[in-house]
Amino acid sequence: MPSPLADPVKLPCGLVLPNRLSKAAMAELMSKSNQPNDTLLDAYEKWSQGGWGSILTGNVQVDVNHMGSPFDPALHTEYTGTDTTLLSTWKKYASACQKHGTPAIVQICHPGRQSFRVAGKRGMFAPTIAPSAVPINIGDGLMEKVIACVTWSNPREMTRGDIERVIRQFVDTARLMADAGFSGVELHGAHGYLLDQFLNSKTNHRTDEYGGTPEKRARFVLDILTEIRKAVPPTFAIGIKLNSADHSSSTFEETMTQIALLVSAGLDFLEISGGTYEDPQMMGYPNTSPQAQGTAKSARTAAREAFFLEFAHTVRERHPQLVLMLTGGFRTRAGAEAAINDGACDLVGIGRPAAVDPKFPLLLLDEEVPDEKAVLLLEKAPVPWYAKWLPRNLIGAGAESTYYAGQIQRLAKGLATYAPAL
Ligand SMILES: Cc1cc2nc3c(=O)[nH]c(=O)nc-3n(C[C@H](O)[C@H](O)[C@H](O)COP(=O)(O)O)c2cc1C
């Protein structure tokens, strides 16, 4: 019987994804000039041959002054539509991703307070920007405090001018991607980056129209979404990646309110993930410290493959028409099919396995391959011995990112890729 993973999915904008397997966004850390380059294109050519239903690029930063890493592609100046060299660079990237017919969606991002000191052209000692001046807290121990201080500068509260500028930067980046021929953009509203910082009451203490209630905290994201809609063709997809909130947490209903607002503003898809630098659940490394309340997985979710399954079910119940993508933990055909058959999601996002096997969908969709072989199980990435006195969850998640970015770089060079050794 054909797998339900092979079914196409049509987004509200009309874009058809040929199957339900999405290569999830993974920062490639390959762009020294902060522009798409040949190495990046080589990696995406590999994924373009992999039988994916959609390819989400690693995060592209909307402001070269505020980056997630020093090696992200980014928008360097305002996009006026007249810079033909810029456009042709991005067109090559779009063609490499979509060479074999898979739609590619660019993830666009502003890291806000999570921009490392060394990432971005603003200077090591310049503050980051954020809805409110809330510094990053990775733990209360002396070591954690020193690491946080060395890694991130303190944020300053964004002014109205900053807010208007960042909205423009998101719109400019989306317009550039549409002109370049990509099929859509995904706003990175998860993992503690700027949009997530606005949505979340822990990081948004504003008292103006961008803070104070769940609705007001969603306004920044809604403004970006609405302005992008006006600036791109109606057939261009706009999605968002958001963090889940645990059912038992006080923010659960607030998150549901914000999702309802985003859905009414017109979303093509919602991707569900979770975690931040302070609590990296997206990599399967929940913060188990007493400060991290309500973040541990329930027994039911733990028994399943996907990290954020229960939350996806609840969103599905409340928004049956919304195209839902669930990312985190999928390693087997059986697990991916169960999530689709249970109605938890429409699209299965796959990150780390895609860095090891760029053609993973061809295995999952091959009816000749039995379920027990349609798997790519991954051990945790190795953590260097000298890191054992550092915060375990943070270092573990950092080791995962470093390891798999390394595999993406090998992929680009045409070298063999490896799952972490036992
Ligand atoms: C090397 C690496 C880079 C990542 N970069 C991004 C990113 O740019 N944007 C994003 O939303 N998530 C990023 N993630 C998280 C993945 O999209 C995904 O949510 C996470 O890896 C869990 O999925 P998995 O268990 O299938 O790997 C990254 C993950 C890895 C391993």
The ligand as a Tripos MOL2 file, in Angstrom:
@<TRIPOS>MOLECULE
LIG
   31    33     1     0     0
SMALL
NO_CHARGES

@<TRIPOS>ATOM
      1 C1         22.9390   21.9640   12.2250 C.3       1 LIG1
      2 C2         21.5480   22.4280   12.5840 C.ar      1 LIG1
      3 C3         21.1620   23.7080   12.2360 C.ar      1 LIG1
      4 C4         19.8480   24.1480   12.5200 C.ar      1 LIG1
      5 N1         19.4700   25.3790   12.0800 N.ar      1 LIG1
      6 C5         18.1690   25.7310   12.1740 C.ar      1 LIG1
      7 C6         17.7090   26.9090   11.5410 C.ar      1 LIG1
      8 O1         18.4440   27.6210   10.8510 O.2       1 LIG1
      9 N2         16.4080   27.2260   11.7010 N.ar      1 LIG1
     10 C7         15.5340   26.4280   12.4060 C.ar      1 LIG1
     11 O2         14.3550   26.7390   12.5030 O.2       1 LIG1
     12 N3         15.9530   25.3130   13.0030 N.ar      1 LIG1
     13 C8         17.2310   24.9320   12.8740 C.ar      1 LIG1
     14 N4         17.6380   23.7500   13.4040 N.ar      1 LIG1
     15 C9         16.6400   22.8970   14.0830 C.3       1 LIG1
     16 C10        15.9620   21.9480   13.0800 C.3       1 LIG1
     17 O3         15.2110   22.6210   12.1020 O.3       1 LIG1
     18 C11        15.0200   21.0000   13.8080 C.3       1 LIG1
     19 O4         13.9820   21.7530   14.4060 O.3       1 LIG1
     20 C12        15.7530   20.1690   14.8750 C.3       1 LIG1
     21 O5         16.9830   19.6990   14.3820 O.3       1 LIG1
     22 C13        14.8980   18.9890   15.3070 C.3       1 LIG1
     23 O6         14.6100   18.1560   14.2130 O.3       1 LIG1
     24 P1         15.3980   16.7500   13.9990 P.3       1 LIG1
     25 O7         15.2030   15.9820   15.2720 O.co2     1 LIG1
     26 O8         14.7330   16.1400   12.8020 O.co2     1 LIG1
     27 O9         16.8290   17.0930   13.7800 O.co2     1 LIG1
     28 C14        18.9350   23.2930   13.1750 C.ar      1 LIG1
     29 C15        19.3520   22.0140   13.5430 C.ar      1 LIG1
     30 C16        20.6300   21.5700   13.2450 C.ar      1 LIG1
     31 C17        21.0170   20.1610   13.6040 C.3       1 LIG1
@<TRIPOS>BOND
     1     1     2 1
     2     2     3 ar
     3     2    30 ar
     4     3     4 ar
     5     4     5 ar
     6     4    28 ar
     7     5     6 ar
     8     6     7 ar
     9     6    13 1
    10     7     8 2
    11     7     9 ar
    12     9    10 ar
    13    10    11 2
    14    10    12 ar
    15    12    13 ar
    16    13    14 ar
    17    14    15 1
    18    14    28 ar
    19    15    16 1
    20    16    17 1
    21    16    18 1
    22    18    19 1
    23    18    20 1
    24    20    21 1
    25    20    22 1
    26    22    23 1
    27    23    24 1
    28    24    25 2
    29    24    26 1
    30    24    27 1
    31    28    29 ar
    32    29    30 ar
    33    30    31 1
@<TRIPOS>SUBSTRUCTURE
     1 LIG1         1 GROUP 0 **** ****
